[in-house]
Amino acid sequence: MRVRPGKNDHKHWVRIRGAELWELKLIDLPESFGLDRRVERYEGKRPMGLYRWDLDGLLAALSLVLEDRYQPTSAKGRLALKALYDRLRTEYDSAYGKTGREPPDPD
């Protein structure tokens, strides 16, 4: 079954280059509607079109890597992935608002 975007699904154009792209390609992304294959083929010359579910998948994978729960990275790689995570999170939050993914207050 192939998932297709609906008429209200918005595509976000994001360019990923340099160390961010290099480190992203080193991550073993889970299968997510072909996102893993698109990242493998992506060269960074043009912006990549990402739907909401693509951003969700990338943010989830990057957060696991940054929390050292998924795949070890170097210190430089961690900085590049953190910068990419912050850019994607900003894009996501500006389009869809805060999602409540931050941990709740301990009060």
C-alpha positions as CSV (number, residue, x, y, z in Angstrom):
1,M,0.0,0.0,0.0
2,R,1.4,3.4,-0.9
3,V,0.6,6.4,1.2
4,R,-0.1,9.6,-0.8
5,P,-0.4,13.1,0.5
6,G,-3.9,14.6,0.8
7,K,-4.9,18.0,-0.5
8,N,-4.3,19.6,2.9
9,D,-0.8,18.1,3.4
10,H,1.9,20.7,3.3
11,K,5.4,20.0,1.9
12,H,8.3,21.7,3.8
13,W,11.4,22.5,1.7
14,V,14.6,21.9,3.7
15,R,18.2,21.9,2.5
16,I,20.6,19.7,4.3
17,R,24.2,20.0,3.5
18,G,27.7,19.5,4.7
19,A,28.3,17.8,8.1
20,E,24.6,17.6,8.8
21,L,24.0,15.6,5.6
22,W,27.0,13.4,6.2
23,E,26.0,12.5,9.7
24,L,22.4,12.0,8.8
25,K,23.4,9.5,6.1
26,L,25.4,7.6,8.8
27,I,22.3,7.1,10.9
28,D,20.5,3.9,10.3
29,L,17.0,5.4,9.8
30,P,14.0,3.1,10.3
31,E,11.8,2.5,7.2
32,S,9.4,5.4,7.0
33,F,7.4,5.6,3.8
34,G,10.7,5.7,1.7
35,L,12.3,8.5,3.7
36,D,15.4,6.3,4.4
37,R,15.9,5.8,0.7
38,R,15.3,9.4,-0.1
39,V,17.9,10.5,2.4
40,E,20.4,7.9,1.0
41,R,20.0,9.4,-2.5
42,Y,19.9,13.0,-1.4
43,E,22.9,15.1,-2.4
44,G,22.1,18.4,-0.8
45,K,22.0,20.4,-4.1
46,R,18.4,21.3,-3.9
47,P,15.9,21.5,-1.0
48,M,14.3,18.2,0.1
49,G,10.5,18.1,0.3
50,L,9.4,16.8,3.6
51,Y,5.8,16.2,4.8
52,R,4.7,16.3,8.4
53,W,5.2,12.5,8.8
54,D,8.7,12.8,7.4
55,L,9.6,15.5,9.9
56,D,8.1,13.4,12.7
57,G,10.3,10.4,11.7
58,L,13.5,12.5,11.4
59,L,12.9,14.3,14.7
60,A,12.2,11.0,16.4
61,A,15.3,9.3,15.0
62,L,17.5,12.3,15.7
63,S,16.2,12.7,19.3
64,L,17.1,9.0,20.0
65,V,20.6,9.5,18.6
66,L,21.1,12.7,20.6
67,E,20.0,11.0,23.8
68,D,22.5,8.1,23.2
69,R,19.7,5.6,23.1
70,Y,20.0,4.5,19.5
71,Q,23.4,4.9,17.7
72,P,26.7,6.3,19.0
73,T,28.1,9.3,17.2
74,S,31.3,11.4,17.5
75,A,31.3,14.8,19.2
76,K,31.4,16.6,15.9
77,G,28.6,14.4,14.6
78,R,26.6,15.1,17.6
79,L,26.9,18.9,17.1
80,A,25.9,18.6,13.4
81,L,22.9,16.4,14.3
82,K,21.9,18.8,17.1
83,A,22.0,21.7,14.7
84,L,19.9,19.8,12.2
85,Y,17.4,18.7,14.9
86,D,17.0,22.3,16.0
87,R,16.3,23.5,12.4
88,L,13.8,20.8,11.8
89,R,12.1,21.3,15.2
90,T,11.8,25.1,14.4
91,E,10.3,24.3,11.1
92,Y,7.9,21.8,12.6
93,D,6.9,24.1,15.5
94,S,6.3,27.1,13.2
95,A,4.0,25.0,11.0
96,Y,2.2,22.9,13.6
97,G,2.8,24.5,16.9
98,K,4.3,22.9,20.0
99,T,3.5,19.2,20.1
100,G,4.0,18.6,23.8
101,R,7.0,16.3,23.2
102,E,8.9,18.1,25.9
103,P,8.8,16.2,29.2
104,P,6.1,17.4,31.6
105,D,7.0,19.6,34.6
106,P,7.6,17.5,37.7
107,D,5.2,19.6,39.8
